[in-house]
């Protein structure tokens, strides 16, 4: 399913990079809630679980649906222009009209851009809460709190975010800031050279020309246009390996994208992972891998072992080699094949990583 950003006229003038401490705080909190999905955040998550106040962690778990896979729009920059402090970004949440805040919250809890606010035709409070009850007790509890008093809900949420920033995030933001600033500068230079096509650098994104647009492969549908609002590119260490694309009428389109740190490998592309999966979709190639795990062999030796011809075996080995499942080394004039154990060992992890992007 695609999320489409229509570029409109002169899109290069409407795209800018910017840091957001609030967006990174919420990426951290999401990693805390789902640490298995965010291996790059293990160090921070481990430190928080060891040292944080248990009551604060319990509050984080209660609010977690708001920064889940479908994050509330107000937890990313609400205004264009230069970087704002965390205090300013939280103040922006407080300045939203109550109806807008409520609608953004309901979208996050339901997990749909197309969700119609409670009170709109066909969407009663009972129906809204009924859908949340089917999803989880936590979402239902937040829905009840929201409908009982949006003002109190907003105040409690921002109080928690202040507390989480002070206890869990201040040191991490100081550590990350320079890395993220460097990435913004690099994106600025690339944007100057490539214009709006720089958006296609992000995982799962591609540029289409008729009409000009960028298409992201995501788990939900969405569409936004840069004809009337700008696009902010927000770097993140802790959103890894995801890309978040958020839009809401009257507010900037925001793309929060992953920035790799020292020691990270390049996240695998889906095409690369699928080549490995397809290479194993043949019983003979699986048997070849089993033999090559134990010893290196030449094409002729493998053909003899499996009672086939060298040309036929060569075709199977080429599939495995193109998928990165085997590597070769020479002994004189003979080319030996050996299974790449790491490529097999990480296949499941890489497939999960590619699916989550």
N, C-alpha and C positions, 0 to 999 in steps of 0.2 A: 504494500500500500504506500502511496507517495504523499509526501508533504512538498508542496510546490510553492516556490517564491517567484512570482512574476516580477521581472526586473523593471519594466516600464521604461520611460525615456530617461537618458543620462543617469543610469544606475550607479556609475562610479562616483557620482557626487553625493550619493545617499548611503554609502557604506563606510563605516568607520570602526576601528578597533578601540576597545576600552576595557579597563579592569573593573571588576565589580566584587568588592568584599562580601556583599550579601549573597551573590550568586555562588561564590566559592564556599562560604559558610554552609549554604544549603546543599551543595555538592558533598561536602564533608559529612553532613548529617545523614544524607542518603547513603553514603558509604558505610556509616556507622550502623544503619538499619539493615543494609544488605551487603555485608563485608565480602561474601563469596564472589559477588559480581565485580568487585573493585580491588584486584590484587595490588594495584599501585598505592592503595591507601592503607595497606596492612599495618605499616609502622605507626601511623597516626591513630588508627582504630585501636591497636593494641595498647598504646600509651593512654588513650582515653579510658578504655575499659579497666585499666589497672588503677588509674589515679582519680577519676572523676567522682563527684558526689553521686551516690546511687539515686537520690531523689531527682537530680537533674537528668540522669539517664532515663529514669521512668517518664519524666515529662517529655523527653525527646521521642520516646517510643509512642506516646500518645499523639503527638503532632505529626508523626512520620508520614502519614498519607499525603500531606501537603507538599512534601518534596520527594515523592515517589517517582515512578516512571513518567507520570503526567503531572509535572510540577505546577503549582499555582503560579499564574502569570506575574503576580506582584512580587515574587521572590527572585526576579531578575530585573534589570534596570527598567524603570518606568518612564524615564525621561531621556531625550537625546543630549548631546553635548559632552563636555569633559567629564572625567571621572569624579564621582562623588564618594564621600566617606560613608562608612557603614551607618553612622548616625543619620546622615542625610538620606540614605536609601530607606532606612526604617521610617524616617519622617515622611517620605513620599508615600509609603503604605498608609500612614495615618491620614494623609490628605485626600485619598481616594474617596469619591462619593460612596456612601454606604451601599447603594444598589450595585455599583460596580464591584466593590470589594466582595459583596455577597455572591455575585455572579461568577467572579473569578474563583472563589473558594468552591462553589458548587461544581464548576467545571473540573477542578482538580480532584474532588472527592469522587465524582462520577467517572472521570477519565475520558471526557469527550469534549472536543471543541464545539460540537453542535448542540451541546446540552442547553435547553431553554431554561432561563431562570425560574425558580419557584414563583408561582403566581401568574406566569404566562399561560396562555391558552393551552389546556391539556396537561399542565404540570402542577399538580397540587402538592402541598407539603407532604401529604400522606404518600403520594406516589414517589416523591423524591426519597423520603426516608425508607420506603419499602425497597427501593433499588439498592440503597446503601446497606440495609440489613442483609440482603442477599450476598453482598460483596464481602463484608467483614464486620465484626463487632466494633472494631476501632473506627472505621469510617462512619458507621451508624452513630456512634457516640459523638463524633465531631459534628455530624449533621444535626443532631438534636441540640447541641450547644449553639451552633450557628443560628438556627431558626429561633431559638429562645432569646437570643440577644446578640446581633452582629457586632454592636459596639463593644460589649464585654469580651466577645470572642476575639476581636481584633486586638484589644488591649492585652489580653492574656497571651496571645501569640507573640506580639512584639516584646512583651516583658520576657518571655522565654528566650527569644532570639538575642536580646541584650545579654541575658545571663549566660547563654551558650557561647556567645562571642567572647565574653570576659573570661570564662573559665576554660573553654575548650579550644578556642580558635586564635586568640591574639598572637601567641607565639608561632603558630603554623602560618598565619598570614605574613608575619614578618619574614619568615624563612622563604616563602614562595614568591613574595612580591617581585623581587629582582628577576626571577626566571620568567614570570608572566609578563613583566614590562618588556623584556627582551623579545618575547614572542610577538607582542603587539607591534614593536618597531619593525620586526621582520615582515609581519603581515602588511604593514603600511608600505614598505618598499615593494613587496610583491603586488599589492593592489595598484600601485603607481604603474607597474609594468604591464599587468594583465587585466586591470579593470575588474569588472564584476565577475570575470571568469575565475578570479582567485577563490570564489566560493566553492568551485568544483574540487579544490584541494582536500576538502573535508571528507571523512569516511562516508561511503554510500551516496555521495553526491555526484551529479553530472549536469552539464549545461546543455540545454536544448535551444535552438535558434528560432523556431517558428511556432509560437511567439517566443521572444527571449525570456528564458526562465531557468531556474535551478531546481532540480528535482532530487529530493532526498528519499531513499528507501527507508521507511519507518514502519512501525506496527500499527499506525493509525493514519487516517486521511486528514489533510489540512491544506489550506491555501491562503496565501497572503500576497499583498502587492506592495512594491516600493514606490508606486506612483504617488502616494500621499504621505507615507511615513518613511523614516530612515531605517537602516538595518545596522545593528550593533553586533560586532564580533567580539565575544567575551572569552578569553582563554581560561582554562581550568586545568589544574593538576588532578583534582579528585573526581572529576566527572568520568575520567578514563574507565572503560573504553567507549563510552556513549558519546553521542552528539545530541544536544537538546535544542529544539527549534520551537520558540514560543512566539505567539502573536495574539493580539487582541485589538479590536477597533480603537483607533485613536492613540495607540501607543507603539513604540518602535518594535519592529521585528527583531528578535534576539536569537543569535546562534551562539550557544555556549559549546566550545569545542575542546577536545583533549590536547594537552601539552605533555609530551613525554619528558620524563626526568632521566637523570643519569642512571644507566643500567637497564633501562627499559628496552625491550625489543620493539621493532615495528609491529603494530597490530596486524595480524594476517588479513588479507583481503578475502572476501567470500569466494572469488574465483579460484584463488590459490588453494583454499581448503577443499573446495569441491573437486579440484583436480585430484587431490589425494584420495577423497572418498570414491570417486569414479574409478581410479586406478585399482582399487580393491574390490570393485564390483565385477570380479571375474575369478572363479575358484582357482584357476591355474596360477594367476598372479599372487594370490594369497599363499598358495603352496610354495611358490618361488621365494616369497618373502620369508617364509618359515625356514627354508634351507639356507638362505643368505644371512639369516640371523646367526647361524652357527658357523659358517665359513664362507670365504669369498670364492667365487667360481667364475669361469669364463662362459661366454655364450654357448660354445660347443659343449662344454661340460654339462651345463644346465639342460641343453637340448637332449643330450644322451640320457641324463638322469630322468627326465620326464617323457622320454620316448617321443620326441617331436623333432622337427627339423630346425637347424640353426636360423634360417630366415624367420620362421614362425616365432621362435624364442626371442629373436632380436626385436620383433615388433612388440612383444610383451615387455621386454626390458626398456624399450624406448618410452612406453607409457609410464612405467615406474620412474624412469629417470626424469621425464618432463614434469612429473608430479613431485619431484624432490624426495622420493621414497628410497632411492638407492644412490650410491656414489661409486665412482670407479677409481682404480689405480692400475698402473702398468707394472708388469714384471717382464722386462725385455719387450718382445713384440706382442705379448698377450695382455689383453685388457680384462681385469678381474672386477666383478661386481660385488658390492657389499651392502647390506641393508643399513639405512640411516636410522638407527634406533631412536634418536631424538625426534625425528619426523613422525614416527609411529607413536611414541610415547605422548607427544603433545597434541595428537590429532583431535582428541575429545575436547581438550582445553581450547585449542584454536577454533574449533567449530563453535563452541559456546561463545567465545569472544567475538567471532564474526557475526553470529546471530544477534548479539546484544548491541552491536554498533548501530 
